[in-house]
């Protein structure tokens, strides 16, 4: 199975750590490591300016998962 895990971009009207630091997406990395032995997994970090439609077309995942905090609800809603 091909699994795409997505870290959403920064919510535009929030002020927080993402303005100063960019932390690794450890939750997605842990999840990817847990399922990787049996599945093809890719992590897409939209905070780095990567392109979701382009990645979907190239990778063609069977499942897409996303992580988010409450402040990302509108960003995630627009993505999916």
N, C-alpha and C positions, 0 to 999 in steps of 0.2 A: 504494500500500500504506500502511496506517495502522500506525505503529510507536510503541509505548509503551516508554520507557526509565525504569527505576525505580532510585532511590537508596534503599536500605533504611534503616529507623530504627536508631538507636543500639542496640547490643547492651546489654541491661540490666545485666549484671554485669561490664562492662569499665570501665576508667578510662583516659582518654586525651584527645586533643585535642578531641573532640566535647563534653567537659564544660566546656571553656573557650571554644573558638572553633568557629564553624560555617563551614567552607570550602565554596566553590562546588564543584559536581559537574562539574569540568572534563572528565573523561573522557567523561561522557555528553554534555556540551555539544559537544565536538569531534566525537563520533560523530553527533550530531544535525545538526550543520552539514554534515558530509560527505554525509549521505543526504537532507537536506532539499530539495535542488533537485528530486529525483525522487519524494519520498514525503512524506506528512503525518506529522510526528514531534511527539511530546509527551514532556516530561520530568516525571516525578512524583517529588518529593522527600518521602519519608515521614518524614524528620527534622523537617519543618515541620508535622507533624500532618495531612497530607492523607490522603484515604481511598482505598485501592486498589479495593475493590469498587464504590464510587461512580464512580470514574474509568473502570474497565473498562466499566461500563454506559453511561456517557455517551460515551466516546471510541470504544468497540468496536474495539480494535486487532486487526490480523491477526497481529502479532508482538509479543511482550513480551520485552524484554531487561532484565537486572539487573546491577548492578555490586556487588561486595562484597569485603571483606577476610576473612581467615581467621576473625577474631573474630565475623563476621556469619553464619557458617555455620548456626547454629541459627535465627536470625531469618529468614534467606532460606528455609530449609527449611520453616518454618511458613507463610511467605507463599505459596510455590508448592506 
